[in-house]
Amino acid sequence: MDRRRFLTTVATGTLGIISLSSLKDKEKMQKITILHTNDTHSHIDPFPENHRKYPNKGGVGRRKRLIEKIRSEEEQVLLLDSGDIFQGTPYFNMYGGELEMKVMSAMKYDAATMGNHDFDGGIDGFIRAMPHATFPFLCANYNFDNTELKNKTIPFKVFQKGGVKIGVFGVGVELDGLVPKHLYKDTVYQNPVEKANETANILKNELGCNLVVCLSHLGNVARLNDMSDKVLAAESKNIDLIIGAHTHTFMDKPEMHKNKEGKSVLVNQVGWAGLILGRVDFYFDRKGNPDVWASNWMHTTYDIA
């Protein structure tokens, strides 16, 4: 990540957008497109036309069409979610998460992590919904060994996209004080920074991933404790991109932070309710090094009728 030429405005240092025409030797570079959502909270339909803030915006049908459009334009795409898939509309109350899993499967999500509201139906409820998901749930800092979720989640997954290996893992917020104990049962919360660094080291140094992505449900700013994506970024090693959730933060563009080794980490989050589809494009040189990145192509899901 030291080699990455972060695209900045020289005068202000503000993160910027790169156009394909400005990339040198772009035909020799491998492009990876990462699409992401967070805190969709069972929002299947668009908001009603009389909604005060988001009239007729959102909806999984529009999101699906947008994702399909991007996939038709790009060769290598990953679609990820940072948790809180459940809770927020009567669909969850009626179907217990089954519908949410089905629509995400129809959109061909590659992976997701669990947020605190994904425990709202209890561990048993989550297990009942899981068979309808065609994608894995990545949880590196929740130990489910003493629960029915044992062996039903995995800490990380490696994706091969063209000549690039991408390691993706998930970390979750502390559940004690946030979720009733009877819902998460004997789930053991482990320090997310320690588990993130442990997992990222495996992905980067043992498995040789060119890019390491963390799906984080810690929040953009600290709430219950002192943990947040910013803290994770500053204390991390080997993580290139943190895709956040939990605080429903609408970010105009990714934030760039320095990790413990002085290397750059991107942090991004796209609000809630599926209103925004996040996008970060990475360009890799012929040796598989992430040489440049482009972002702020934040597609609203209501741009396509």
Steps between C-alpha positions, in 0.01 A plus 500: 500500500801738529533477124147612437486845350198634683310741283493833669445860416845651541377828643270361767591135546138404445430153368400518138369300207719367225387464141610202298666727245740632765638156590834413346514157336142436608469216252771315695329544838246272668190681620302370798164658582372464855131579553363519851201568722434523873208529741237420238258415785238298312425781255367301207272763344584862416403758760145633444449807283395707802809413706650815652868425422512225236184517284486210255867421554674168550357154442670169428365483144687815404810387684495171312473673162784734590722212610423312180586809295838535672572128457427533128759778479774357724670161485600454865239601760453414868172581683524519880285600799607615848201386701164599650313331220204439733250719686333819384187412303207257540672263257734392777212460746309286250775285352780506759778589257419242232404767245811707563722196442311412182528845343870527587554159344314617189741795482788250533671642805844346549518534881360683803570541869255508791381819668336528841148509349566172323457346846151654543333170416742321726768257390228245422324751275819580315566131443149456358567777247852390405405222254355769274842670470730386221788703644710448816491701822848608609548546876858511630443633853181321601565156646187290448645172629250477785199589289298347216693727259816295547655422159226693319712813449863534391758764601613588146478407134749541215370599156700463180412771250709482188858495617417663835436330836263689729464402864178606674417462870247641746504649851199585715405739777489395866157349562488532880286803585379529142317172442306304765705208624233240421523594131875452454529232770859389566659687212843617613607847386875525432701818461439608139838669452690194619290262288513733201879517509528126553270429206650765271847357564379156390341643188787726398811315611400133511245479218656771283196721447563810293215687668353455850148627569338520844121500530455691823190548712683711758374843390666806351521662844503334842162436665481232767875482563814653358498284188435635150622464142738790555653329802523174307671672207755672724581180692497267201760328286449346154145634448449700181127583512251515788135493392306631797149485646301547823500883521305551174764748383455645151856562379556705186827318441727260684718632780871428483670406827848383595545165671757404765768468232419833337331333203171618358161350581175602333181517709158529337133476601182570304223597740213257540183348348667414170474859381859500375715239333864557593773448244878495520712407198856376542754478218780248538829494312629192322658371823171516686578813699214749557647795313212748492144516624192690395182570690214740565302323233225464755196388309162581652267207457227724367700620197354212299123491463 
